[in-house]
Amino acid sequence: MGRLLRFETTVFRENVKQIQVGETAFSEDCGVENQAVNLYPSVRGQRFEGFGGAFTDSAGYVYAQMSEEQRKQMLYTYFDKKELNYRLGRIHLDSCDFSMEQYEALSDANDTEMKNFSLERGMKYILPLLQDAERAAGRKIELMLSPWSPPAFMKTNGQRSRGGKLKEEFRGRWARYVCLYIKRLREMGCLISRISLQNEPAAVQTWDSCIYTAEEEKVFLREFLYPEMVKNGLDDIEIYIWDHNKERVFERACGTIDETTDQMITGVAFHWYSGDHFEALDYLKKRFPDKKMILSEACIEYSKYSAGDGLANARKYAHDMIGNLNHGMTAFYDWNLVLDEVGGPNHVGNYCDAPYLYDTKKKELMERNTLAYIRHFSHYIQPGAVWIGSSRYTDEIDVTAFENPDHTIQVVLLNRTEQEKKVFLRLEGEVAELTLPANGIMTAEIFQ
């Protein structure tokens, strides 16, 4: 008798979730060649830190409308170790597109000492959700803080929306503003462990946005923000650049990281909205092998994808997650933890899906297909897991594998076709036979 393998498979038939669990034993590999998926534990890659989601103003607002039992159900699913085991979170500095309205901690250009700086509005809905999540998790949630825009008076266009740039004369004050924001959050008990310099710095949006070139981002970091963080004792915080789509991630890193900024920058954050571009992560890893690569935002945008095609949307998610994991991703942050029945609310009508939606009229908490798919990763791939190599017999199956700190091997397999697929999982001279159902996702847990 060889190693033991336990599996969990999820399929949706007519939008009804079906879960199958089982186990099998490995047997001696007698030379199977076809339909093989190989695992190579000696081929090792990045150490993975964990999964999480965003505590947005909109998510907090929706959460506040839920019943106590619904809140408990959602938080248990996300943060309990027996479920999705989320350990990470992302919050926005001042308002973003998923805020109920625009706001900022200080709007008075004449208040140079920032005496009226306040997070009362900024954390109105976020803090109660975060505190409840930490109670459900039984630990602090490690947070990433990202700005969507400096205050309007600091920008060339005089508004939070529609791009614009940070005025050069306000770079020092903006750096002090960011540091004060972090310090106030820490005073509230928030565990801020990383920041990005700017969310989507190449996007002019109808909502909160601000444009930086790679050179502008580099100068701001080197000459203003990093010295201010050191001055305020905040140099323990990891700094991430870009925080935008993968198609330009390599060029951006090359333009921002040099001998003057290298030691200031922990890594590169990226989004998924422009497609796979997994090769770009390879080039980034090869050029900057010491930099972490994190996916800081992903969601199904209703402006691009049908809200009713839950299976296809979940499959897109899993395909992207597997590709990113296989090309060096070290952490994954989903976007809003919960939204209402139309994918909002927010101040610009930018509607998106989320793993949980709450029908504010029917008072129902609705689980979306993406939730079950994310679970196949976050429940099984533990913080500290190390990526291991794999190969597959067809590109109709996506595969990724990790070795957990307890030495179990976790293999996620996604069948992107309408036909079931046979798999002979090969590991160090042994084979286990599996069947992937059509349009199904499976996690195989191998006990050494």
Stockholm file with secondary structure:
# STOCKHOLM 1.0

chainA/1-448         MGRLLRFETTVFRENVKQIQVGETAFSEDCGVENQAVNLYPSVRGQRFEGFGGAFTDSAGYVYAQMSEEQRKQMLYTYFDKKELNYRLGRIHLDSCDFSMEQYEALSDANDTEMKNFSLERGMKYILPLLQDAERAAGRKIELMLSPWSPPAFMKTNGQRSRGGKLKEEFRGRWARYVCLYIKRLREMGCLISRISLQNEPAAVQTWDSCIYTAEEEKVFLREFLYPEMVKNGLDDIEIYIWDHNKERVFERACGTIDETTDQMITGVAFHWYSGDHFEALDYLKKRFPDKKMILSEACIEYSKYSAGDGLANARKYAHDMIGNLNHGMTAFYDWNLVLDEVGGPNHVGNYCDAPYLYDTKKKELMERNTLAYIRHFSHYIQPGAVWIGSSRYTDEIDVTAFENPDHTIQVVLLNRTEQEKKVFLRLEGEVAELTLPANGIMTAEIFQ
#=GR chainA/1-448 SS CCCEEEEEEEEEETTEEEEEEEEEECEECCCCCTTEEEEEEEEEEEECCEEEEECCHHHHHHHHHSCHHHHHHHHHHHHSTTTTCCCEEEEEESCCTTSSSCCCSCCCTTCTTCTTCCCTTTTTTHHHHHHHHHHHHTSCCEEEEEESCCCGGGBTTSSSBSCCCBCGGGHHHHHHHHHHHHHHHHHTTCEEEEEESCSSTTCCCSSBCCCCCHHHHHHHIIIIIHHHHHHTTCTTSEEEEEEEEGGGHHHHHHHHCSTTTGGGCCEEEEECTTCCCHHHHHHHHHHCTTSEEEEEECCCBTTTSCTTCHHHHHHHHHHHHHHHHHTTCCEEEEEESEEETTSCCCTTCCCBCCSEEEETTTTEEEECHHHHHHHHHHTTSCTTCEEEEEECSCTTEEEEEEECTTSCEEEEEEECSSSCEEEEEEETTEEEEEEECTTCEEEEEEEC
#=GC SS_cons         CCCEEEEEEEEEETTEEEEEEEEEECEECCCCCTTEEEEEEEEEEEECCEEEEECCHHHHHHHHHSCHHHHHHHHHHHHSTTTTCCCEEEEEESCCTTSSSCCCSCCCTTCTTCTTCCCTTTTTTHHHHHHHHHHHHTSCCEEEEEESCCCGGGBTTSSSBSCCCBCGGGHHHHHHHHHHHHHHHHHTTCEEEEEESCSSTTCCCSSBCCCCCHHHHHHHIIIIIHHHHHHTTCTTSEEEEEEEEGGGHHHHHHHHCSTTTGGGCCEEEEECTTCCCHHHHHHHHHHCTTSEEEEEECCCBTTTSCTTCHHHHHHHHHHHHHHHHHTTCCEEEEEESEEETTSCCCTTCCCBCCSEEEETTTTEEEECHHHHHHHHHHTTSCTTCEEEEEECSCTTEEEEEEECTTSCEEEEEEECSSSCEEEEEEETTEEEEEEECTTCEEEEEEEC
//
